[in-house]
Amino acid sequence: MPLFSGNTTVGTAATLIDGIAWHNPVLLHIHNNDNTDAVYIGGPDVTTSNGLRLLKQDSLELTLHQANQIYCVSSKTDHTVSWIAQKL
């Protein structure tokens, strides 16, 4: 099963974790690279108030089906997350 990965720079607006939607279904591992602040994960309307909080230097693994997309947002600009996905 092929693996693919990338980095995404997140800011104060919801940012799509690009590169995974057309490969679904995938097992996605996403990592908050920042060493001070949390990043928030959700759909296209994610905010720092309604998103799933991923603490600094923490990771999350989830399965995405069909055309699901994941967005991230931060309370600051130039916040980097990295990800790796395995096609199921």
Secondary structure, DSSP 8 states (H G I E B T S, - for coil): --EEEEEEEE-SS-EE-TTSGGG-SEEEEEEE--SS--EEEESTT--TTTSEEE-TT-EEEEEE-TT---EEE-SSSSEEEEEEEEE-
